[in-house]
Amino acid sequence: MPAPPRRPLPRRVPKAAPAAPRLIVLNKPYDVLTQFSDDQGRATLKDYLDLPGVYPAGRLDRDSEGLLLLTNDGRLQARIADPKHKLAKTYWVQVEGEPQEAQLAQLRTGVVLNDGPTLPAQARQIEAPELWPRNPPVRFRKSVPTAWLELTIREGRNRQVRRMTAAVGLPTLRLVRACIGSFSLDGLGPGEWREVDPSSL
């Protein structure tokens, strides 16, 4: 009786080499969702960036503008987005009203929000930064002055900066994230991006 045919041994398919880490700096425009698809037809990152495999590290609200980091590397994503790493994020905030020193001192020592007190922030009043026009423009009340603050925080709560300024009596009109760690918006218009060295994070 002939021997049964021998089954061929399964071939070992070599694992694909992991993709090299990439880090993208994007200037997210106003009214754009921090995601790549939307079933309601709203503007998303896909309208400005077509790089497969990269995802936002952290979020930026639809009604906020400015610096967003994207990466294809999970460890980098965690380092940027996870509050335990306390990566400094700096915002330029146009507020309604004239900031008083007592209000800035509140921001510097920590503000009590409905989800608990914030960590101390760096806060100072600044001259209006040179920014692109917002579309649509900010709605102003002619009878109420406005001012700009520079606010640096090391947390990542939902709508935190807006809630902090409102808690001290300075409602936010326009919010632009200017820096994350050592990365800034320098030279990027709305919707523009550049690739940077991930090792510099």
Secondary structure, 3 states (H helix, E strand, C coil): CCCCCCCCCCCCCCCCCCCCCCEEEEEECCCCECCCCCCCCCCEHHHCCCCCCCEECCCCCCCCEEEEEEECCHHHHHHHHCHHHCCCEEEEEEEECCCCHHHHHHHHHCCEECCEECCCCEEEEECCCCCCCCCCCCCCCCCCCEEEEEEEECCCCCCHHHHHHHHCCCCEEEEEEEEECCEECCCCCCCCEEEECHHHC
